[in-house]
Amino acid sequence: MQDGYLPMEPGDLLIVATDGFHEARNAADELFGIDRLLMAVNALAEQSARAIADGIFQVVEHFSAGHPQDDDQTLIVLKGAAT
């Protein structure tokens, strides 16, 4: 393993999510998918990191509409702050 450096500018986002988000299913057994996840991120991008994380959880939960969660959902949201 190698250390690295990732410079972030104000407003930049780094989101790390487990597959439990894009593999979430609704009552029709349809996957949430990467495209819906990216649309949610784009819609929430101007919010704080905490609001983005909360929003992603809410969007996926709404999509699933009571369907049992099949996998873990772990999420890290980092947002570059103004200097």
C-alpha positions in Angstrom: 0.0 0.0 0.0 1.2 3.5 -0.8 0.4 6.8 0.8 -1.1 9.5 -1.5 -2.3 13.1 -1.5 -5.5 14.3 -2.9 -5.8 18.1 -2.9 -9.3 19.4 -2.5 -10.6 22.8 -3.5 -13.6 24.6 -1.9 -16.8 22.7 -2.8 -15.0 19.5 -4.1 -16.6 16.3 -3.0 -15.2 12.9 -2.2 -17.9 10.3 -1.5 -17.1 6.7 -0.6 -20.1 4.4 -0.4 -20.4 0.7 0.0 -22.4 -1.3 -2.5 -25.4 -1.4 -0.2 -26.5 1.9 -1.6 -26.5 1.2 -5.3 -27.7 -2.4 -4.7 -30.7 -1.3 -2.6 -33.9 -2.7 -4.0 -37.5 -1.6 -4.0 -40.7 -3.6 -3.7 -40.5 -4.4 -7.5 -37.0 -5.8 -7.0 -35.5 -3.0 -9.0 -31.9 -1.8 -8.0 -31.3 1.8 -6.9 -28.3 1.8 -9.2 -25.3 4.0 -9.8 -27.2 6.5 -12.0 -29.7 7.3 -9.2 -26.9 7.5 -6.7 -25.1 10.1 -8.9 -28.3 12.0 -9.5 -28.8 12.2 -5.7 -25.3 13.4 -5.2 -25.7 16.1 -7.9 -29.0 17.3 -6.4 -27.4 17.5 -2.9 -23.9 18.8 -3.9 -24.4 22.4 -2.6 -25.3 21.1 0.9 -22.9 20.5 3.7 -21.2 17.1 3.9 -23.5 16.1 6.7 -26.6 17.1 4.7 -25.4 15.2 1.7 -24.9 12.1 3.7 -28.3 12.4 5.4 -29.9 13.1 2.0 -28.4 10.0 0.4 -29.6 7.8 3.2 -33.1 9.4 2.9 -33.3 9.0 -0.9 -32.3 5.3 -0.8 -34.7 4.7 2.1 -37.5 6.3 0.2 -36.7 4.3 -2.9 -36.6 1.1 -0.9 -40.1 1.9 0.5 -39.9 -0.7 3.3 -38.0 -3.4 1.3 -35.6 -5.0 3.8 -32.0 -3.8 3.5 -29.9 -6.6 1.9 -26.4 -5.2 2.6 -24.6 -2.8 4.8 -24.7 0.9 3.9 -21.6 2.7 4.9 -20.9 6.2 3.7 -18.1 8.8 3.9 -18.7 12.3 2.6 -15.8 14.8 2.5 -16.3 18.3 1.2 -13.6 20.9 0.6 -14.1 23.9 2.8 -13.5 27.5 1.9 -10.2 28.8 3.2 
